[in-house]
Amino acid sequence: MSDITYEIVQHDGGWAYKVDGVFSETFPTHAEALAAAQAAAEEQEVPGHTETIEYEDDKGKWHTETASGRDRPHTVVKDTSCQKPTSDALPRVASFHCVL
């Protein structure tokens, strides 16, 4: 299972979270960006339904696969400002990292 890191960063005159180099919207405060990252990380780990998917590859061949709804990534919220939240602010996010 893969890991997805939500990193809290200063961005565009405010705060945002960044995932794989892509920024979220800008929030006026660190706390708002952290809360948004926590909500997104929590939602990312919620299992879905197993479904059949079909897709066409770059050679024009169609494929049919079953995608397990339980195959969810592990999420991490990483805060570069080290403003660690209170324990009740991280109810279900798997981990929090403060990076100096």
Secondary structure by P-SEA (a helix, b strand, c coil): cbbbbbbbbbcccccccccccccccccccaaaaaaaaaaaaaaaaccccbbbbbbcccccbbbbbbbbccbbbbbbbbbccccccccccccccccccccc
